[in-house]
């Protein structure tokens, strides 16, 4: 038996054995460059892991813009007026509605029964469809004929972080791939100079759950969502350091690609291909990304319609960026805006807080729909609006002017990308507590989004830890009544 070697000896021998070829390659590259013989990298270019791929069947949508209203918008204050709720305001909700149900903050619910809470908001019907919209969203009211509302959404999770992760990944547990990652894994992206999956954030803070909402999970990290900033460098450290010319950077990347390609051939590790693609994408983005976020290129009437201000971080700017991203072939764009978490606090949240967040988002959402129509992109771009859950028809125990988290029934809307416009799907009981027709679960929504992109949610799988995983787990049905 050979004697044990010291750690220093192992490290030294590993360096000379494994890195000798690499050092020689770099030295040879330098010599060849000096003699003008290094006209092209020695390794042929690898196919991009996010290159466009065919789906399971022809798609109706090419891209998705998901307007994620983080915090749980109240359907009762926005889209779902309930005359009976107004009539029974202040009275205890009957036991038949709540028996066996689970809520957030169950400790307070067990001590005292919450009372039904009517809304202070005025509603009117708009468009040829006669869709009900509250005074909180006057701009959205003008585009309702292009929208399809689902009033019977349901989910499984009533705490913010896990509920957001559940809507995005199909599981409340961290570590599963997000919807945008599944999509780019399934059909790639038509943009080769920008990431296939981009995340834009606005509001006072990031969404609960953080990057777990756009993680690639056990998929290769090339499919992970890339957060962009709306000012300065879109991505931190995107600009080259002082003194680094484009030619010199290209030479460096060629050598790195050759070395990484050799390692990829030796190991077959998909993460090495991800690293190669990331270097190349970053190089291309140094030209494409600054041009992307330069909103000054947009006509003044477009900026005014969105309420966008070049150089400012805002939801309006992000909506306009979303249109520019899908225009450049980006597959999945997700916008997060906080904070829609409107409990009581003496009316500060459900009253003034709701007014504030609607003012920040309403105008830009409507402008996005109009702009996508104007540019001919709405037919190929699926727009989704909604949060992780809704709000209870009862007020809260401690503060009767606020609403608690509710998972049984809430409202989302969709537009474009193969969705039938002007539809109002789903019906809830007289208090808006539970669906009584056309219940749509989060897994059904996920299955429908994938279907519109040409993907069968039961066939889009990835083997991990001995089993085939999918976005919808073992659930989900395509909601065909929503399709054009």
SELOVO-595333 format. One record per atom (N, C-alpha, C, CB): residue in one letter; x, y, z. Coordinates in steps of 0.1 Angstrom, whole numbers, plus 2048, in hexadecimal, padded with zeros to 3 digits. Glycine has a CB too. Layout:
AXYZ...
//
This chain:
X8097F4800X800800800X80980C800X7F680080CX8068167F7X80E8227F6X80C82B802X80C82A7E9X817832807X81583B812X80C84680EX823840817X80584C818X7FD857816X805863812X7F485A822X80086B808X807877804X80188380CX80587A7F5X80A88D80DX80689A814X7FC8A180BX8128A2817X7F48AA811X7EA8B280AX7F18BB800X7E18BA813X7FD8C0804X8058C97FCX8098C27EFX8118CF803X80D8B67F1X8128AE7E5X8078AB7DCX8198A17EAX7FB8A87E1X7F08A57D8X7EC8B17D0X7E48A07E1X7EB8BD7D7X7E88C97D0X7F28CD7C6X7E78D57DAX7FF8CB7C9X80A8CE7BFX8098C57B3X8178CD7C6X8088B87B6X8078AF7ABX7FB8B17A2X8078A07B0X7EF8B47A9X7E38B77A1X7E58C3798X7D78B97ABX7EC8CD79DX7EE8D9795X7F68D6788X7F58E479EX8018CF78AX80A8CC77EX8038C2775X8178C7783X7FB8B877AX7F58AF772X7E98B476AX7F08A377AX7E08BC772X7D48C076CX7D58CE765X7C98C1776X7DE8D6769X7DF8E4764X7EA8E675AX7E08EE76FX7F38DC759X7FE8DE74FX7F98E0741X8078D274FX7EF8D973DX7EA8DA730X7E38E872EX7DF8CF72DX7DC8EC739X7D68F9739X7E0905737X7CD8FC745X7EB90473FX7F590E73EX7FB90E730X80090D749X7FE90272BX80490171EX7FA906713X8078F271BX7EE904715X7E490970BX7E491870BX7D690470EX7E491E717X7E492D717X7F1933711X7E3932726X7FC92C714X80993170EX80992F6FFX815929714X8049246FAX8039226ECX7FA92C6E5X7FF9136E9X7EF92F6ECX7E59386E6X7EC9466E5X7D993A6EFX7F494A6EFX7FB9576EEX8059576E3X8029596FBX80C94C6E1X81694B6D6X80F94C6C8X81F93F6D7X8059446C7X7FE9446BAX7F79526B7X7F39396BAX7F39596C1X7ED9666BFX7F896F6BAX7E796B6CCX80496E6C0X80F9776BBX8129756ADX81B9756C4X8119686A8X81496569AX808965691X81A95769AX7FD96B696X7F096C68FX7EB95F689X7F3976683X7EE954690X7E994768CX7DD943693X7F493D68EX7DA94969EX7CE9456A6X7C294C6A1X7D09486B5X7BD948695X7B294F68EX7A494B694X7B294C680X7A393F69BX79793B6A1X7999326ACX78E934696X7909306B6X7929276C1X7949196BCX7879286CBX79C9116C4X79F9046BFX7938FA6C0X7AB8FE6C7X78A8FE6CAX77E8F56CBX7728FB6C3X77B8F46DAX76B8F36BCX75F8F86B5X7558FD6C0X7598ED6ADX74D9076BCX74490D6C5X7399026C9X73D9196BFX7369026D6X72C8F96DBX71E8FF6D9X72E8F66EAX7148F66D7X7078FB6D5X7029016E2X6FD8F06D1X6FB90C6E2X6F69136EEX6EB90A6F4X6F09216EAX6EC909702X6E2901709X6D4907709X6E68FE717X6D4914705X6C791B705X6C391F6F7X6C792870EX6C99186EDX6C591A6DFX6B69166DDX6CE9126D5X6AF91C6D4X6A09186D2X69F90A6CFX69A9216C7X6959036D5X6928F56D3X6838F46D0X6968ED6DFX67F8EA6C8X6718E86C6X66A8E26D3X66E8DE6BAX65E8E66D5X6568E06E0X6508D36DCX64B8EA6E5X6468CF6E4X63F8C26E2X6358C46D7X6398BD6EEX6308D06D4X6268D36CAX6278E26C7X6188CF6CEX6218E66BCX6228F46B8X61D8FE6C3X61A8F76ABX6259086C6X6229116D1X61991D6CCX62E9176D7X6119226D5X60992E6D2X61093A6D8X5FB92D6D9X6199396E1X6209446E7X62F9416E5X61D9466F6X63794C6E3X64594B6E2X64C94F6EFX64B9536D7X6469576F7X64C95D703X64295F70EX654969700X64696271AX63D964725X64297172DX63D95872FX639979730X63C98473AX633982746X639992733X63997E751X63197B75DX632987767X63696E764X62798E769X62699A772X62299577FX61C9A576CX62C992788X62A98C795X62899779FX636983799X61B9987A4X6189A17AEX61A99B7BCX6099A67ADX62699D7C1X62A9957CDX62499A7DAX63A9967CFX61D9917E1X6179947EDX6089907EEX6189A37F0X60298E7E3X5F49897E3X5EA9947E1X5F19827F0X5E79997D5X5DE9A37D3X5D099F7D7X5DD9A77C4X5C89A87DDX5BA9A57E1X5B19A67D5X5B69AF7ECX5AB99A7D2X5A199A7C7X5959A27CAX59E98B7C4X5919A37D7X5859AA7DBX5869B97D9X5829A77EAX5929BE7D9X5949CD7D7X5979D07C8X59F9D27E0X5999C67C0X59E9C87B2X5959C37A7X5AB9C27B0X5919B67A8X58A9B079DX57D9A87A0X5939A7796X57A9A67ADX57099C7B0X5669A27BAX57698F7B5X55D9AB7B6X5539B17BFX5499A67C3X54C9BD7B8X5459A77D0X53C99D7D6X5309A47DDX5439937DFX5259A67D7X51A9AD7DDX5169A77EBX50E9AD7D5X5169997ECX5139937F8X51D996803X5119847F7X5299977FFX53499B809X5319A980FX54299A803X52D9B2806X52A9BF80AX51E9BF814X5279C97FEX5149B7811X5089B6818X50A9B0826X4FE9AD811X5139A6827X5169A0834X5239A583BX517991832X5279B1837X5339B783DX5329B884CX5359C5836X53C9B4853X53C9B5862X5369A9869X5359C1865X5319A0862X52B994868X535988867X51D990862X53497F871X53D974871X53A96B865X53C96C87EX54596585EX54395C853X53D94F858X55095A84BX534949852X52E93D856X538931857X52293884DX537929861X54091E863X541915857X53C91586FX53791484FX53790B843X54290F839X52990B83DX54691B839X550920830X55E91C835X54F92F82EX56091D842X56E91C847X57190F84EX570927851X567906850X56A8F9857X5748F1850X55D8F2859X57E8ED857X5898E4851X5938EB848X5828DA849X5928F9847X59B90083FX5A7905847X59490C839X5B2907841X5BE90C847X5C191A842X5CA902845X5C692384BX5C9930848X5D693484DX5BE93A84DX5DC93F848X5E794584EX5E394B85CX5ED951845X5EC94B865X5E9950873X5DD949879X5E695F872X5DE93C879X5D393487FX5D193688DX5D692587CX5DB93A895X5DA93C8A3X5CF9478A6X5E79408A9X5D095289FX5C695C8A1X5B895889CX5CA96989AX5B8951891X5AB94C88CX5A4943895X5AD94587EX5AB93B89DX5A59318A6X59F9388B2X5B09278ABX5A49448B6X59F94B8C2X5929538BFX5AA9558C7X5919588B3X5859608B0X58395F8A1X58896F8B4X57695F89EX57295D890X57396B889X56495888FX57A96C87DX57A979876X56D97C870X58597986CX56A98986EX55E98D868X55F990859X55899A86FX55598F852X555991843X5589A0841X54898E83DX5609A3836X5659B0834X5619B4826X5749B1836X5589BE824X5549C3817X55F9CD813X5479CA818X55F9D0806X56A9D9801X5649E8801X56E9D57F3X56E9F1802X56A9FF801X56BA047F2X573A08809X5719FB7E9X5749FF7DCX5679FF7D3X57F9F67D6X567A087CAX55CA097C0X560A017B3X558A177BCX5569F97AEX5589F17A2X54F9F6797X5559E37A5X5549F478BX54C9F677FX54F9EC774X54EA05779X5479EA76AX5499E175FX54F9E9754X53C9DA75BX5599E274DX5619E8742X5619DF736X56F9EC747X5639E672AX5659DF71EX5599D8719X5709D571FX55A9D270DX54F9CA707X54C9BE710X5529C66F9X5559B9718X5539AD720X54C9B172DX5609A7723X54B9BE730X5459C173DX54C9BC749X5369BC73DX5599BC749X5619B7753X5619C175FX56F9B474FX55F9BB76BX5609C4777X56E9C777BX5589BD783X5719D377DX57E9D8782X57C9E378CX5889DC776X5849E4796X5829EE7A0X5899FB79CX5879EA7AEX586A067A4X58CA137A2X59BA137A4X585A1D7ABX5A0A087AAX5AFA087ACX5B7A067A0X5B29FC7B6X5B0A01795X5B89FD789X5B1A0377CX5B89EE787X5B1A1177CX5AAA17770X5B1A14763X5AAA26773X5BEA12762X5C4A0F756X5C2A01751X5D3A12757X5C39F875AX5C09EA757X5B19E8752X5C29E0763X5A89F0757X59A9F0753X5999F3744X5929FA75BX5A29FB73EX5A19FE730X5A69F3726X5AAA0B72EX5AC9E972CX5B19DE723X5AB9D1726X5C09DD724X5A09D172DX59A9C4732X5969BB727X58E9C773BX5929C071BX58E9B8710X59A9AF70BX5889C0705X5A69B370EX5B29AC70AX5B69A2714X5BD9B5706X5AF9A2720X5B499A72BX5AA98E72DX5B59A2738X5AF983733X5A7978738X5A9977747X5AA96B730X59E97774EX59E97675DX59B968762X595981763X5A396476BX5A0957772X59D95B781X5AC94D771X590959785X58B95D792X58C95279CX57E963791X590946798X58F93A7A0X59D9347A2X58693079AX5A793C7A3X5B59377A5X5B69317B3X5BF9427A3X5BD9267B5X5BF9207C2X5CE91B7C3X5B69147C4X5D391B7CFX5E19177D1X5E190E7DEX5EA9227D2X5ED90A7E2X5EE9017EEX5F49087FAX5F68F57EAX5FB9137F8X604918803X600926806X6129177FEX5FF929814X5FA936818X60493F81EX5EE934821X61193B81EX61B944822X62394A816X62593D82CX627956817X62C95D80BX637956804X63096B80EX64295480BX64E94E804X64B9417FDX65994C80EX646937805X64392A7FFX63992B7F4X63F920809X62F9347F5X6249357EBX62A93B7DEX61993E7F0X6339447DFX6399497D3X64293F7CCX6429567D6X6499377D4X65192C7CFX6489227C8X65A9267DAX63D91F7CFX6349157C9X62E9197BCX6289137D3X62A9267BAX62592A7AEX63092A7A3X6209397AFX63C92D7A7X64792D79DX64D91F79AX6529367A2X64E9177A3X65590A7A2X64C8FD7A3X6609097ACX6408FF7A7X6378F37A8X6388EC7B6X6398EA79EX6418F27BEX6448EB7CBX6478F67D5X64F8E17CBX6428F57E2X6458FF7ECX6538FE7F2X63B8FF7F7X65A8F37EEX6678F07F3X6718F67EAX66A8E17F4X67C8FC7F0X6869027E8X68E8F87E0X69090A7F2X6938FC7D5X69C8F37CEX6978EE7C1X6A18E87D6X68A8F07BEX6848EB7B1X6868F67A6X6758E87B3X6878F279AX6888FC78FX67C90478DX68B8F4782X67E91178AX67391A788X66D91977AX67892978BX66291F778X65B91E76CX663923760X64D92576CX66992F762X672934757X67D92B754X67794175BX68392475EX68D91A75BX68890E753X694916768X67D909757X6778FE750X674901741X66A8F9757X66F90E73FX66C912732X679913729X66591F732X68391972EX69091A726X69790D725X69992572DX69590472EX69A8F672DX6938EF722X6998EF73AX6858F2721X67D8EB717X67F8EF709X66F8EB71CX67F8FD707X67E9026FAX68990D6F7X6719086F6X69290F701X69D9186FFX6989266FDX6A59146F2X6A092F6F7X69D93D6F5X6A19416E7X6A4945700X69994B6E1X69D9506D4X6A795B6D5X6909556CDX6AB95F6E1X6B596A6E2X6C29636E5X6B19746EDX6CD9666DEX6DA9606E1X6E396B6E6X6E095B6D4X6DE9776E8X6E69826EEX6E19876FCX6E798E6E5X6D6980700X6D098370DX6CC976714X6C498D70CX6CB975721X6C7969727X6B9965723X6C796A737X6B5958723X6A895471FX69E95772AX6A894571CX6A2959736X69995B742X69E96674AX69894D74BX69697174AX69B97E750X69198175BX69C989746X696986767X68E98A772X690999775X69298277FX6859A1776X6859AF779X67D9B1786X67E9B776DX6839BA78FX67C9BC79CX67A9CB79FX6859B67A7X66F9CE7A6X66C9DB7AAX6649DB7B7X6649E379FX6639E67BDX65C9E77CAX6669E87D5X6549DA7CCX6619E97E2X66A9EC7EDX6749E17F1X6619EF7F9X6729D57ECX67B9CA7EFX6799BF7E5X6799C57FEX6819B57E6X6809A97DDX6759A07E2X68D9A27DCX6709977DAX66598D7DEX66A9847E8X6609867D2X6629807F2X6659757FBX6689687F4X65A973806X6739627F8X6779567F1X6839597E8X66C9507E9X6859667E5X69196A7DDX6939627D1X69D9697E6X6A095F7CFX6A49587C2X69E94A7C0X6B39577C1X6999457CBX6929387C9X6869387C0X68E9327D7X6819457BDX6769467B4X67B9467A6X66F9547B7X6889477A3X68C947795X69993D794X690955790X69A93479DX6A592B79DX6A3920792X6A79247ABX6AE91B78EX6AE90F785X6AD90278CX6BA90F77BX6AE902799X6AD8F67A1X6B88EC79DX6A08F07A1X6B38E079AX6BC8D5796X6BE8D5787X6B68C879AX6B88DE77FX6BB8E0771X6C98E7770X6B18E876AX6D08E5765X6DD8ED764X6DA8FC766X6E38EA755X6E490276CX6E2910770X6E191A764X6EE915778X6E4915758X6E291E74CX6D492274AX6E7917740X6CA91B751X6BC91E74FX6B792675BX6B491174EX6BF92B763X6BB93376FX6B794176AX6C6933779X6AE947771X6AA95576EX6B595E772X69D958776X6B7968769X6C197276BX6BB98076FX6CA97475EX6BD98477BX6B799177FX6BE99D778X6B899378FX6B69A6773X6BC9B276CX6B99BE775X6B69B475EX6C19C8774X6BF9D577AX6BA9DE76EX6CB9DB781X6B29E8772X6AD9F1768X6B59FE766X69F9F576BX6C09FF76DX6C9A0A76CX6D8A0676DX6C6A15776X6E1A0E767X6EFA0A767X6F19FD760X6F4A08776X6FB9F5764X6FD9E875EX6F19DF761X70A9E1763X6EA9D9757X6DF9D075AX6E39C5764X6D99CA74DX6EF9C1763X6F49B676CX7019BB772X6F69A9764X7039BA77FX70F9BF785X71C9B877FX70E9BC795X7269C077DX7339BC778X7329B8769X7389B0780X7289BC762X7279B9754X7319C074CX7199BC74FX7359CC750X73E9D4748X74D9CF74AX73E9E374CX7559D0740X7639CB741X76B9D574AX7699CA733X7759D0751X77D9D8759X7869E2750X7879D0762X78A9EC756X7939F674EX79F9EF748X797A02757X7A29F273CX7AE9EC735X7AB9DF72EX7B89EA73FX79F9D972FX79C9CD729X7959D071CX7939C3732X79B9CE710X7959D1703X78D9C56FFX7A09D46F9X7849C86F5X77B9BD6F0X7839B26EAX7729C36E6X78E9B56E3X7969AB6DCX79D9A26E7X7A19B16D3X7A39A96F1X7AA9A16FCX7A0998703X7B19AB705X79499D706X78A99570DX786989704X77E99E710X78498B6F7X7809816EEX78B9766EEX77E9866E0X79897A6EEX7A39706EEX7A29686FBX7B09776EDX7A096F707X79F968713X79495E714X79D97271FX78896270FX77D95970FX77F94D706X77096170AX78694F6FAX7899446F1X7919396F8X7909496E5X79B93E700X7A4934707X79C92D712X7B093B70DX794935719X78B92F724X78292571EX78493A72CX77C928712X77391F70CX77A912708X76C925700X786913703X78D9076FFX7908FE70BX79A90B6F8X795904716X7988FD722X78B8F6728X79E90672CX7808FE728X7748F972EX76E8EE725X76A90472FX7708EF718X76B8E570EX7728D8710X76C8EA700X77F8D9713X7878CC715X7828C6722X7968CF716X77F8CE72CX77A8C8739X76C8C2737X77A8D3744X7648C972FX7578C472CX7578B6725X74F8CE724X7608B571BX7618A8715X76689D71EX76B8A9709X76E8A1728X774897731X76A89373BX78089C738X76189C740X75889974BX749898747X7598A3755X74589F73DX73789F739X72E8A7742X732891738X7348AF74BX72D8B7755X7268C374EX7378BD760X7188C374FX7108CD749X7138DB74EX7018CA74BX7188DC75AX71B8E9760X7278F0759X71E8E876FX7308E8753X73B8EE74CX7358F473FX7458E3748X72C8EE738X7268F472DX71E900731X71C8EA726X71890073CX71190C741X71B918743X70A90974FX727914749X73191F74BX73692473DX73D919753X73891C734X73D920726X73292A721X73F91571DX725926721X71B92E71CX71993B723X70D92671CX71C93B730X71B947738X725951734X71C944747X73294D732X73C95672EX73995C720X74A94E72CX734954717X73095970AX72496270AX72D94D700X71A95F712X70F967714X71397571AX70496171CX71B975724X71F98172AX72798A720X72897E736X72F984718X73698C70EX72C993704X740983706X72298B6FFX7189916F6X71099B6FDX7109866F0X70D99970AX7049A2711X70B9B0713X70099C71EX7189B0713X71E9BD715X71A9C770BX72D9BB715X7169C26FFX7119CB6F5X7029CC6F5X7169C76E7X6FB9C16F7X6ED9C16F5X6E59C6701X6E89B36F3X6EA9C470EX6E39C871AX6E29D771BX6E99C2726X6ED9DF71AX6EC9ED71CX6E29F3712X6F99F471AX6E29EE705X6D89F36FCX6CA9F0700X6DB9ED6EEX6C89E4706X6BB9DF70AX6B59E9714X6BC9D1710X6BC9ED71EX6B79F5729X6B7A04726X6BE9F3736X6BBA0871AX6BBA16717X6ADA1A712X6C6A1970CX6A5A1D71CX697A20718X695A2E711X68EA20725X6A0A36711X69FA42709X69DA406FAX6ACA4A70CX69FA346F6X69DA316E8X68EA306E5X6A3A246E4X685A2F6EFX677A2D6EDX670A3B6EAX670A276F9X666A3B6E2X65FA486DFX659A4D6ECX654A466D5X658A5A6EDX652A616F9X644A5C6FCX652A706F7X63CA596F2X62EA556F4X62EA476FBX626A556E7X638A3F6F8X638A316FEX63DA3370DX642A286F6X647A3B70FX64BA3D71DX640A43725X657A4771DX638A4C720X62DA52727X622A4872AX628A5E71FX620A3F720X615A36722X618A2C72DX613A2D715X624A2872EX629A1F739X62AA27746X636A18736X62EA34745X632A3B751X640A38754X629A3875DX648A3574AX656A3174CX65FA3D74CX65AA27741X66AA3C753X674A47754X682A41752X673A4F762X688A43747X695A3D745X69FA3F750X69BA42738X6A6A34754X6B0A3575FX6AAA3376DX6B6A4275FX69DA3276EX696A3077BX692A2277DX68AA3A77CX694A1D789X68FA0F78CX680A10790X698A09798X678A0A788X66AA0A78AX6639FE783X663A18786X6579FB787X64F9F1781X64C9F5772X6429EE788X649A02770X646A07763X652A04759X642A16763X65EA0875EX66AA05756X66B9F6753X676A0B75DX6699EE75DX66A9E075BX6609DA751X6699D9769X6549E0751X64A9DB747X64F9DE739X63C9E174AX6549EA737X65A9EE72AX6669E5727X65D9FD72AX66E9E3730X67A9DA72EX6759CC72AX6839D973BX66A9C7730X6659BA72DX6619B971EX6599B7736X65A9C4719X6579C470BX6639C3703X64F9D0708X66E9CB706X67A9CC6FFX6819BE6FFX6839D7704X6809B770AX6879AA70CX6809A0703X6869A571AX67399F703X66C9956FAX66E9996ECX65D9936FEX66F9A66E9X6719AA6DBX67F9A56D6X6719B96DAX6889A36DFX69699E6DCX69798F6DDX6A09A56E4X68C9886DFX68C9796DFX68D9736EDX6969756D7X68D97A6F8X68E974705X68196C708X69097F710X68396070DX67895770EX66E95A71AX67D94970FX67495D726X66C95E732X67196A73AX66D95173BX66897373CX66B97F744X661980750X66A98C73BX66798175CX65F981768X66198E76FX661975770X656996772X6579A2779X6519A0787X6509AE772X6589A4791X6539A379FX6519B17A4X65D99B7A8X6459B47A9X6439C17B0X63D9BF7BDX63A9CA7A7X6439C47C8X63F9C47D5X63A9D27D9X6499BE7DFX6319D47E3X62C9C97ECX61D9CA7ECX6329CC7FAX6179BE7E8X6099BC7E8X6039B57F4X6049B57DBX60B9B57FFX6089AE80BX5FF9B7814X6149A9813X5F29B8811X5EA9C2818X5E19BC823X5E19C980DX5E79BC82FX5DF9B983BX5D99C5840X5E99B2846X5D79C684DX5CF9D2852X5D79DE855X5C99CD85FX5DE9DF860X5E69EA864X5DE9F7864X5F29EC85BX5D29F686AX5C9A0286AX5C5A0785DX5D0A0D872X5C59FF853X5C1A03846X5CCA0883DX5B7A0E847X5D8A09843X5E4A0E83CX5E7A0682FX5F0A0F845X5E69F9831X5E99F0826X5DE9EE81CX5EE9E382BX5D29EA820X5C79E7817X5C29F3811X5BD9DF81EX5C49FF817X5BFA0B811X5CAA1280AX5B9A1481CX5D2A1A812X5DDA2280BX5E8A19805X5E3A2B816X5EBA0E80BX5F5A05805X5F19FF7F8X5F89FA80FX5E49FB7F7X5DF9F67EAX5DFA017E0X5D19F07ECX5DBA0D7E4X5DBA187DAX5E9A1A7D4X5D6A257E1X5F3A1A7DDX600A1C7D9X605A127CFX60AA1C7E5X603A057D2X6099FB7C9X6019FA7BCX6089ED7D0X5F49FD7BCX5EC9FE7B0X5F1A097A7X5DD9FF7B3X5F4A147ADX5F9A207A6X606A1D79FX5FAA2C7AFX60FA157A6X61CA117A1X61BA07795X624A0B7ACX610A00794X6109F578AX6059F677FX60E9E8791X5FA9FC782X5EE9FB77AX5F1A0176CX5E3A03780X5F7A0D76BX5F9A1375FX602A0B755X5FFA21761X60DA0675BX6179FF753X6129F174EX6239FD75BX6099EB756X6049DE752X5FB9E0745X5FB9D775DX5F29EA746X5EA9ED73AX5F29F172EX5E09F873EX5FC9FA731X6059FE726X60C9F271FX60FA0872BX6119E9727X6179DD722X60E9D5718X61C9D372DX6029D371CX5F89CD713X5F79D4706X5EA9CB71AX5F59E2707X5F39EA6FBX6009EA6F2X5F09F86FEX60C9EA6F9X6189EB6F1X61B9DD6EAX6249EE6FBX6189D26F1X61A9C56EAX6109C46DEX6179BA6F4X6049C96DFX5FB9C96D4X6019D26C9X5ED9CE6D8X6069DE6CCX60B9E76C2X6179E16BBX60F9F46C9X61F9DA6C1X62B9D46BBX6299C76B5X6369D36C5X61C9C26B6X6199B56B0X61E9A96B9X61F9B36A3X6229AC6C5X6279A16CEX61D99A6D7X6329A76D6X6119A06D8X60899A6E2X60498C6DEX5FC9A36E3X60298A6D1X5FE97C6CDX6089716D1X5FC97C6BEX6159756D1X61F96B6D4X62596D6E2X62B96D6CAX6209766EAX6259786F8X619976702X62A9866FAX61B96C70BX611969715X614972721X61295A719X60B97A725X60C983731X60497D73CX60899272EX60A97C748X603976754X60498075FX609968758X5F9983766X5F998D772X5F398677EX5F199A76EX5FA987789X5F4981795X5FF97F7A0X5ED974792X5FA97B7ACX6039787B7X60296A7BCX5FF9827C2X6089687C7X60995A7CCX5FD9557D3X6149597D7X5F495D7D7X5E69597DCX5DE9667DDX5E79527EAX5D19647E2X5C99707E3X5C69747F2X5BB96D7DDX5BA9797F4X5B797F802X5AA979806X5B798E801X5A8978813X59C973819X59097D818X59E96F827X584977817X578980818X576986826X56C979812X57D98082FX57B98583DX58698F840X57C979847X58399884AX58E9A084FX596999859X5889AD855X5A199F85DX5AA998867X5A599B875X5B999E865X5A999287EX5A599388CX5AA9A0892X5A9987894X5B69A2891X5BD9AE898X5B89BB892X5CC9AC898X5B69BB885X5B39C787EX5A99C4873X5C09CE878X59C9C7875X5929C386CX5929CA85EX5849C5873X59B9D385CX59B9D984FX5A69D3846X59E9E8850X5AC9C884AX5B69C1842X5B19B383EX5C39C0849X5B79AD834X5B49A0830X5C0996831X5AF9A0821X5BD98A834X5C7980836X5CA979829X5C3976841X5D4970829X5D896881EX5CD95E81BX5E6961820X5CA95B80EX5C095280AX5C494A7FEX5B2959807X5C393D7FFX5C89347F5X5BD92D7ECX5D19297FBX5B192E7F1X5A69277EAX5A092D7DEX59B9257F4X5A193B7DDX59B9427D1X5A194F7D0X58C9427D3X5A79527C4X5AC9607C2X5AC9627B3X5BA9627C8X5B096E7AEX5AF9727A0X5BD97479AX5A797E79FX5BF96F78EX5CA973785X5C5976777X5D4967785X5CD97D770X5C997F762X5D497C758X5C498D75FX5D097874CX5DA975741X5D697C735X5DA96573FX5DF97D72BX5DD98471FX5E797F714X5DD993720X5E297F707X5EB97C6FCX5EF96D6FBX5F79846FDX5F996B6F3X60095D6F2X5F79516F2X60895C6FEX5EB9526EAX5E39476E9X5D79466F3X5EB93A6EAX5D69516FCX5CB951705X5BF9586FEX5CF95A712X5B3953701X5A79586FCX5A3965703X59B94E6FDX5A39706FCX5A197D703X59297F707X5A59896FAX590987712X58398A717X57C97F71FX57B98D70BX583975722X57C96A72AX57D96D739X58395C727X573969740X57396A74FX57095C754X568975754X57A955758X57994775CX57894676BX58493F756X56F93D76FX56E93A77EX564942785X57B93C784X55E93B78FX554942797X55693D7A6X54593E792X5549477AFX5569447BDX5489467C4X56194D7C3X5479417D0X53B9427D8X5389517DBX53C93A7E5X52C9537E2X5289617E4X5319697ECX51A9607EBX53A9637F4X54396B7FCX55196B7F5X54496580AX5539637EAX5609637E4X56A95A7EBX5669707E2X5659517F3X56D9487FBX57393C7F4X566943808X56B9367ECX56F92A7E5X56A9297D6X56A91D7ECX5719237CDX56B9217C0X55F9187C0X57691C7B6X55591C7B7X54A9137B6X54990E7A7X53D91A7BAX55291479EX55290F790X56091278BX547916788X566909783X57290B77BX57E90F784X570916771X58090778FX58C909797X59990778FX58C8FF7A3X5A2910790X5AF90F789X5BA90F794X5B191B77FX5C1904795X5CC90379EX5D9908798X5CE8F47A3X5E290C7A1X5EF91179CX5F6907792X5F99137A8X5F58FA795X5FA8F078CX5F38F177EX5F98E2792X5E68F477EX5DF8F5771X5E490176AX5D08F6774X5E790C771X5EC91876AX5FA915764X5ED924775X60290E76CX61090B767X60E90275AX618903772X6068F875BX6048EF74FX5FF8F7743X5FA8E4753X5F6901745X5F190973AX5FB912734X5E591173FX60491873CX60F920737X61891872FX616927743X61C90C734X62590472CX61E8FF71FX6298F7734X6118FC71FX60A8F8713X60A903708X5FC8F5717X60890F70CX60891A703X61691C6FCX60492770AX621918703X62E9196FEX63290C6F6X63891B709X6289036F4X62B8F76ECX6318EC6F4X6348FA6E1X62F8EC702X6358E270AX62A8DA712X63E8E8715X62B8CD712X6228C4719X6288C3727X6218B6712X6218C8731X6268C873FX6298BA744X61D8CF748X6238B073FX6258A2744X63289C73DX61A899741X6378A2732X64289D72BX64F8A672EX63F89C71DX64D8B2733X6598BA735X65E8B6743X6558CA735X6688AD743X66D8A774FX67C8A8750X668898751X6828A575CX6908A575EX69389A769X6968B3761X69C891766X69F88776FX6A888C77AX6A487A768X6A488A786X6AC88F791X6AA88679DX6A989E795X6B48817A4X6B38797B0X6AA86D7ADX6AE8817BBX6AC8677A1X6A585A79EX69785B799X6A58527AAX691868797X684869793X683874789X67A86B79EX678874781X67687F777X66D88A77EX66F87976AX67389677EX66B8A1784X6658A9779X6758AA78DX65B8B177CX6558BA773X64F8C677BX6498B376AX64C8D1774X6478DD77AX63B8DB782X6458E8770X6318D377CX6248D1783X6248C578CX61A8CF778X62F8BF78FX6308B3797X6288A8791X62C8B67A6X61E8A3798X615899792X60789E790X61588C79BX6068AB78FX5F98B278FX5F78BA782X5F68BB79BX5ED8C2781X5EB8CC777X5E38C776AX5F88D1772X5DA8CF766X5D38CD759X5D38DA751X5C48C875CX5D48D9744X5D48E573CX5C58EA73CX5D88E272DX5C48F873EX5B68FE73FX5B3902730X5B690A748X5AD8F9729X5AA8FB71BX5A0906718X5A58EE715X597909722X58D913720X594921720X58391372BX5A0922724X5A792F723X5AE931715X5B293072EX5AF92770DX5B7927701X5AF92D6F5X5BC91A6FEX5B59356EDX5AF93A6E1X5AD92F6D7X5B79466DB
//
